Amino acid sequence: MNNIILYLIQVATVFSVFYLLYIMFLNKLTFHNVNRLVLLLLLPVSVSIPFSNNLFPSIGSKIIKVPLFEQVNLDTFNKQLQVIEQPLIDSSFNYSTLSITLYWLVFSVLFIRLLARVWHLYVLRSHSRIIQKNGYELIVSKVPEIFSYFNWVFIPEDKIEHYDKQIIEHEKAHIQLKHSWDVLLTEVYIAFFWFNPLLCFYRRSLKAVHEFQADKGVLQNGVKTSQYLQLLVQSLEISNPNNLYNYFNEPILKKRITMMTKPKSNGLAKLKYMLLSPVCVFLITAFIASGIETVENLNIIKVPGFSSTPPTLFPIQNASKNDITSFFGEKSKRPKTKTSVAHTGIDIRAKIGTLVIATADGTIAKASMEGDWGNLIVMTHTDGYETWYAHLNGFNVSEKQAVEKGDIIGYVGNTGLSTGSHLHYEVKQNGTQLNPMDFIE
């Protein structure tokens, strides 16, 4: 869950950096086609760059050091045991849960509203008079103003007999340039990253570029600039503009006038676009460095789509707590070594070949023969958890393999320092031994 929140913040950060660069250096250039492309690329780039920090790395790449089997200093273990046997605090509901719940709630509202707006247009079209034109449909309907959506041009019923053809040409330019696809993509992106306040300004910037392109298309057909500007002023009366399809009446008239009357940007100004490349490289490098620190130094494990709950299943299929023969913290002498040790896990009796299952979502960090441990599986999970499964007869997984809670990972055996068929099971968090019984449901 924390992974999702972190990823959303990272995407918003990358987007904000690039968009602010656009506003500072590129916004006033007359290269409208390039500006449109840059603005559209901000969306997939901002979503992709955070993955370069190995946000969801293969947990199996973590180096697992396997100590001698249960050779634990008793004094140290007793001190550790006094700490970890404190009553566990129920943290099932926390700020992360509240944040992610709020996030999905707002997303759902925005996405449903988007679908409702699209559906409204289809319903509106189905109850309107449709006039087939060359390359588009003129839809006579009860709408307050003329607007386009994909290859439809909606027009008010009271204007069908005396509408200005230049307005239709403007809307046809939007259709030919497929601006509706841009708007739809933007609205979906906004639904996902609604918490970023810059998205409101981004939407305006993209629609402004759309307007500049459409204006340019109308003027290239021989229409006088002064005549066209007068038409714009007359057409600006609108209330409650719809972000999904409204173009012609967007309140950006001043910018449009400036863009239509200003001289074209010098060709050398295109060099400003090169500023985006080093920034992109810098961000990718920064995220990669952050990912290395996260995995290797901080030892934080992140797995895509995996739950962050601790290991709670019983590790042997169709077995129960009644099959436990040795509990965590018990001190005993090993029959083979005659040394007194503190038990760092639990032992569960079972026949050779009995199925061993993953007690939580995670990744196989180790699956190999490890001396006195015998055939050993080490799984790494979210929040720094590890589970160890020793004395196995064989494996059903391989290293670096992603495994889900309840999957079969191996088989009970009698390998290593074992005097009978059983499973030795341990739970750790950030290298600290924990009592598995505190987690098993």
N, C-alpha and C positions, 0 to 999 in steps of 0.2 A: 504493500500500500504506500509506504514511504517512497518507493521507487517511482510510482506514478506521479506523486506530488513533485518530486525532484525533477523528473523529466519535463513536466509541464512548465516549471519555473525556468528550466534551461532553454526550452523552446521559446518562451516569451522573451528571455534575455537576448538570444541570438536575433530574433525578429526585431527587437527594439534597436539593437546596434545597427543593423543594416537599414532599417527604415529611417532612423535619424540621419544616417549618412546620405540617404536619398534626399531628404528634406534640405539638408545643408548644401549639397553640391549639385544635385541633378534635377531638382524639382522645377527650376525655371528654364531649363533647356527646351528647345523646340523639337528635339528628336523624339517625337511622341511614340513612334513604334518601338524604339529602344526602351523608353521609359516604361511603356506597358509591359514589355518583356521582363524588365528588371523587377517591377512590382509583383508580377506573377511568380517569378522565380523565388521571391522572398519566402513564399509559403512552403514549397517542398524543401528548400535549403534550410530553413529554420527548424523544420521537423527532422531533417536528416543529420545535421551536424552534431547534435548532442549524442548520437550513437557512436561517434568517433572516440568518446571517452571510455569505451568499453563499459557503458552503463550496465549492460547485461552480459558480463563476460561468462565464459565457461568456468564454472566453479572448480572443475577438475584441474585447472591450471594452477591452483593453489598448491604450494609445496607442503605436504604433510610429513612431519617427522614422527616416526614410530619409535617410542621408547622401548626398553626391555619390558617384558610383560609384567605388569603390576608391581614393578619395583619402585614403590613410593615411600618416601621418608615419613614415618608414622607421626612424628611431632608436627611436621608441616601439614600433613593430611588432617590431623585432629583440629588444628587451628582453622583450616579451610572448611572443614565439615561444620564447625560451629557457626560459620557465617552463612553457608549455603543452605543450612537446614532451618533458616528463618522462614516463617510463614510467607508464602507467595502472595503478592498483592495482585488482585484482579485488575489487569490493565486492558481488558477486552474492549473497553470504550475509552478512547483518548482523543486528543486533539486531531491526530491524523485521521481517525475514523470520522470525526465531525467534519473535517475539511473536505475529505473525499466525498462524503455524502452530500455536502452542500454543492460541491463541484458538479456531480452527476445530476443533481436536482435542477440546477440552473441550465446545464447543457440540455437536459430533456425538454425544459420549457422552450428554450430557443430553437431547438431542432424541430419540435412539434409545431411551433409557430411558423417556421420556414415551410414545412410541409403543408400547413394550412393555407399559406399564401399561394403556394404553387397550385394547390387543389382549387382554390378560389378562382384562379385565372382559367382553369379548365372548365369549371362550372359556368363561369361568366361567358366563355366562348360558346359553350353548348347552348346557351339561351340567347345568343345574339345572331344578327344577320351577317353572314360571311360573304365577302366579295373577293373572288379569286383574282389576284394580280400577278404580274410577271415576277416570280421569285418570292412573293410574300402573300399573306392574306390580310385584307382590310376588314376588320371586325367592328361593325357598328353596334355599339352597346351603351349602356347607362354608366358611363365613366365621366369623371370631371374634366379630364384633359387627354390629349393624344400621347400615347406612349407605345413603346415596342417591347416585345418579349419573344426571344428567339425569332421565328419568321412570322410573327403576328404583329400587326399594327392596330391597336385599339383606338377608336375614334368616337367622340360623343355623338349621340344621335342628332343633336341640334346643330352640329358642325359639318355634317356629311355633305351638305349642299354648297358650303362656302368656306371650306378649309383652305389654308394656304399650302400650295404644293411644296414650298421650301421646307415646311415642317415635315412633310412626308419624306422628302429627300433626306432630311436629317435622320429620321428614324430608319430609313432604308440603309443608311450608312452603318448604323448600329447593327443591323441585321447582317449585312455583308461582312462586317468585321467580327461577327460572332461574340459580341460583348456580353451577351446574356450568360454565356458559359463562364466568363470571368466573374461575373457577379454571383452566380450560383456557387462557384468554388469558394469565393470569399465569404459568403454567408455561412457555408459549412465550416470553414476554418474558424470564423468568429464564434460559432456555437461551441467548438472545442476549446478555444482559448479566450473565452469571453472576459476573463479577469484582467486582460492586458488593455489598459486604457488607450494605448496608441492605435488599437485596431479601428476605433471610430474615425480617427484622422486618416488611417490607411484607406478605409473605404472611400472617403472623400477624394483622396489623391487618385485612386484608381478610376473613379467615375469622372474626375476632372480630365484625366488623360483620354478617357472614352469620348468626352465632349469635345476635346481639342481635335481628336481624329475625325469625329463626325462633322464638326464645323469646317475643317479643312476640306473634307470631301464635298460639302455643299459649295464652298467658295471656288473650288476647282472647276465647277460646272458653269462658271461665268456669272454667278450672282455677285452683285456689288456688295462690298463689305458694309457700307453705310445702310443700305436697304436691309441687309440681313440682321444688323444690330438692332435696328428699329423693330424688326419682327420679334427678336428675343425679348426686348423690353415689354412688348405687348403680351407676351406669352408667359410671364413670370408669376401670374396670380395662381397660387396653389396652396392648399392646406393639407396637412398630414401627408407629405410625400412618402411613397412606398420605396424602401431601400432595395426591394427585389427587382423592380422593373422601371422605376421612374428615372428618366434621364433629362429630358428636354428642360424640365423646370427645376433642376437642382440649383440651389442658391449659390452658384459660383460665377455669376455673370461678370463680375469685375475681372476675375482671372481669365475668363474666356475672351473678354474684350482686349485685355492686355496681350494675350497669346496671339490673337488674330491680327493685331496691329503692330506687334514688335517684329524687328528683322530676324531672319533665321540665325540660329546660333552658329558661330564659327566652327569649321570642321575640327580645329584643334581642341575645341571644347569636349570632343569625344574622349579625350585622354582622361577626363575626370572619371569615366566609367572604370578605368583601370584601378581606381582606388579600392574598388570592391574586392579585387583579387587578393592583395596582401592581407586585408582584414579577414577574408575567408580562411586563408592559410593560418593566420594567427589564431583564430577561434578554434580551428580543428586541432592545431598543435596544443593549445591550452587545454582542450578537453581530453586529448590523449594523455597529457601529463597528469591531469586530474584523475583520469581513470587508473593510471599506474599507481598513483599514491593511494587511491581508494582500495585497490585490490591487494597491493603488496604491503603497504605500510599500515593502513588503518584496518585492513583485514575485514572490510565490510563486504558481504556477499549479496549480490543482486541477481535475481533470476526472473526472466520474463514470464509473466503469467502464473508464477508460483505464489502460493499463499505464504504469508509471513507468520503463520502459527507455529509454535514449537512442536517437536516430535511427540505425538500423543498416542499413536497406535501401539498395540502390543506387537512385538517384533516377530512372533511366530504365528503362522496361520493356524486357526482352530485350537489355540492354546490359551491359557488364562494365568492369572496371578498364582493359582494353586500349584502351577508347575515350576515356580521359582524355588531353587534349592539354595541359593546364596544371595544375600542382599547387600546393598551398597553400604560401605563403611565397616562391614564385619572384618575382624582380624582373625587370621588363621595361618597355619603352617602348610606350605605347599609340600605334597607328598614326594615330589621329585627333587625339590631343591632344599627342603627342610628349613626354609626361611619364613619368618613371620612377616606378613604383608597385610595391608588394608585393602579390602576389595573395592575397586574403583567403578564397579558396575553391578550388574545382576547376572546370575547364571540361571538358565532355563533349561530343564531337561526335555529332551525330545529324541525321537528315533532318527537315525542317520537318514538324510534325504528329505526330512520335513521342510516345508517351504518357509523361507525367511522373507519378510516383507519390509519395504521402506516405511518408516514410521512418520515421515513428513516429505513434502516435496523437496527436491534437491538435486544435486549432481554427484556422480561417483568420482571422488577424488583419488581413491586408491582401491584396487581390487587385485591382490597379489599374495603370494606366500611370504609371511613376515616372521620367520623364526618361531619363537615360543607362542606367538599369536596364532600360528597356523595360517590357514587361508583367511585373510582379513579384508573386509570391505569398510572403507571410510567414506561417509557421505557428508557433504557440506550443504548447509541450508541457509535461509535468510536469517538476519539478525545475529550472525556469528555462531549459530548452532552447528554442532557436528554430532553424528552418531557413528558408533563403531560396532562392528559385528565380527566376532572372532571365532576361530576353531571350525570354520565352515568346511563342508565336504566339497563344495564347488560353487561356481559363480553363474549367475544368469544375466550379468551385466558386464560392461567394460568401462574402463576409465574414461572420464569426460562425458559420459552418457547422462542425459537429463532423465530423471526418474520422478514419477508422481507418487504421491502418498498411496500406499496399498499395493504398489507393484511388487512382483516377486523379484528379488535381487540375488538370492542364493539358497543354499541348502544346508541344514544342520549337519555337522560332522564331528570328528574326533581328532582334529589335527593340532599340531603344535604342543604346547604344555597342557595337555588335557588327559584325564584318566577315564573319561566316559563321554558318550555322545551328548552334547549340550551346546547351547549358544551363550557366549559371553557378550553382553550388550552394555554399551556405555553411552552417556550423553555428556557433551561438553558445550560450553558457551564462552567464546573468546579465550579458549585454552583452559578454562576452569572446569574441573570435574563437578558434575551435578548428579543428584540422585534421580535415576530414571523413574522411580516410583512417584515423584512429584509431578510427572507429566502424563504418565499412562492413565488413560481414561477408564 
